[in-house]
Amino acid sequence: MAEVAERVGQLPGHDRASFAALADSGTLHSPWQPVGSTNLDGYSHGQYVVVPGETDRQLLISMIDRFDTQADAVGLAAGSAALASRPTR
């Protein structure tokens, strides 16, 4: 997320430290994050179009939403449930 914050901070109207603070705050999260985790590393990937006036919060929400949508599309919930139901050795 530090690398993402660095890139976002280069955009007009955005600040690296503010974006990083929001990303690390735990106020925005994915249902795929472990309980209690505020680490969003790995929950943003690809390229994003940042429109003028878009806030750091809006951008971060779109990043998390994209991850969640792609996780749903590949059946992450079913795979996770299958792994959870396997007996441990």
DRENDO-1510 file (C-alpha; in Angstrom, 1 decimal, always signed):
<recs>
REC; n; res; u; v; w
REC; 1; MET; +0.0; +0.0; +0.0 .
REC; 2; ALA; +3.0; +2.3; +0.5 .
REC; 3; GLU; +3.8; +2.1; -3.2 .
REC; 4; VAL; +0.1; +2.9; -4.1 .
REC; 5; ALA; +0.2; +5.8; -1.7 .
REC; 6; GLU; +3.3; +7.1; -3.3 .
REC; 7; ARG; +1.7; +7.0; -6.8 .
REC; 8; VAL; -1.6; +8.5; -5.5 .
REC; 9; GLY; +0.4; +11.3; -3.8 .
REC; 10; GLN; +1.7; +12.4; -7.3 .
REC; 11; LEU; -1.8; +13.1; -8.5 .
REC; 12; PRO; -3.2; +16.7; -8.3 .
REC; 13; GLY; -5.4; +17.1; -5.2 .
REC; 14; HIS; -4.0; +14.0; -3.4 .
REC; 15; ASP; -1.4; +13.6; -0.7 .
REC; 16; ARG; +0.7; +10.5; -0.1 .
REC; 17; ALA; +0.6; +10.7; +3.7 .
REC; 18; SER; -3.2; +11.3; +3.8 .
REC; 19; PHE; -3.9; +8.4; +1.5 .
REC; 20; ALA; -1.5; +6.1; +3.5 .
REC; 21; ALA; -3.2; +7.2; +6.8 .
REC; 22; LEU; -6.6; +6.4; +5.4 .
REC; 23; ALA; -5.5; +3.0; +4.1 .
REC; 24; ASP; -3.9; +2.1; +7.4 .
REC; 25; SER; -6.7; +3.5; +9.6 .
REC; 26; GLY; -9.0; +0.4; +9.4 .
REC; 27; THR; -12.0; +2.5; +8.6 .
REC; 28; LEU; -12.2; +0.9; +5.1 .
REC; 29; HIS; -11.8; -2.8; +4.8 .
REC; 30; SER; -12.6; -5.9; +2.7 .
REC; 31; PRO; -14.6; -8.8; +4.0 .
REC; 32; TRP; -11.6; -10.9; +3.0 .
REC; 33; GLN; -9.3; -9.2; +5.5 .
REC; 34; PRO; -8.6; -11.2; +8.7 .
REC; 35; VAL; -10.6; -9.9; +11.7 .
REC; 36; GLY; -8.8; -7.0; +13.3 .
REC; 37; SER; -6.5; -6.4; +10.4 .
REC; 38; THR; -6.0; -2.9; +9.0 .
REC; 39; ASN; -3.5; -3.9; +6.4 .
REC; 40; LEU; -4.8; -3.4; +2.9 .
REC; 41; ASP; -1.7; -4.7; +1.1 .
REC; 42; GLY; -2.8; -6.9; -1.7 .
REC; 43; TYR; -6.3; -5.5; -1.9 .
REC; 44; SER; -5.5; -3.1; -4.8 .
REC; 45; HIS; -4.1; -4.1; -8.1 .
REC; 46; GLY; -4.2; -3.1; -11.7 .
REC; 47; GLN; -4.7; +0.3; -13.2 .
REC; 48; TYR; -7.2; +2.9; -12.0 .
REC; 49; VAL; -8.7; +5.9; -13.6 .
REC; 50; VAL; -8.7; +8.7; -11.1 .
REC; 51; VAL; -11.2; +11.4; -12.1 .
REC; 52; PRO; -10.8; +15.1; -11.1 .
REC; 53; GLY; -12.4; +15.6; -7.7 .
REC; 54; GLU; -12.3; +12.0; -6.6 .
REC; 55; THR; -11.3; +11.7; -3.0 .
REC; 56; ASP; -8.7; +9.4; -1.5 .
REC; 57; ARG; -11.6; +7.6; +0.2 .
REC; 58; GLN; -13.5; +7.1; -3.0 .
REC; 59; LEU; -10.4; +5.8; -4.7 .
REC; 60; LEU; -9.6; +3.4; -1.9 .
REC; 61; ILE; -13.2; +2.1; -1.9 .
REC; 62; SER; -13.0; +1.5; -5.6 .
REC; 63; MET; -9.8; -0.5; -5.1 .
REC; 64; ILE; -11.3; -2.6; -2.4 .
REC; 65; ASP; -14.5; -3.1; -4.3 .
REC; 66; ARG; -12.6; -4.3; -7.4 .
REC; 67; PHE; -10.7; -6.9; -5.2 .
REC; 68; ASP; -14.0; -8.1; -3.7 .
REC; 69; THR; -15.7; -8.4; -7.1 .
REC; 70; GLN; -12.8; -10.3; -8.5 .
REC; 71; ALA; -12.6; -12.6; -5.4 .
REC; 72; ASP; -16.3; -13.3; -5.9 .
REC; 73; ALA; -15.9; -14.0; -9.6 .
REC; 74; VAL; -13.2; -16.6; -9.0 .
REC; 75; GLY; -15.2; -18.3; -6.2 .
REC; 76; LEU; -13.0; -17.4; -3.3 .
REC; 77; ALA; -15.9; -17.9; -0.9 .
REC; 78; ALA; -16.5; -21.4; -2.0 .
REC; 79; GLY; -12.8; -22.2; -2.0 .
REC; 80; SER; -12.4; -20.7; +1.5 .
REC; 81; ALA; -15.4; -22.7; +2.8 .
REC; 82; ALA; -14.0; -25.9; +1.3 .
REC; 83; LEU; -10.7; -25.4; +3.0 .
REC; 84; ALA; -12.3; -24.5; +6.3 .
REC; 85; SER; -14.3; -27.8; +6.3 .
REC; 86; ARG; -11.2; -30.0; +5.6 .
REC; 87; PRO; -10.0; -31.9; +8.6 .
REC; 88; THR; -6.6; -30.8; +9.9 .
REC; 89; ARG; -3.8; -33.3; +10.1 .
</recs>
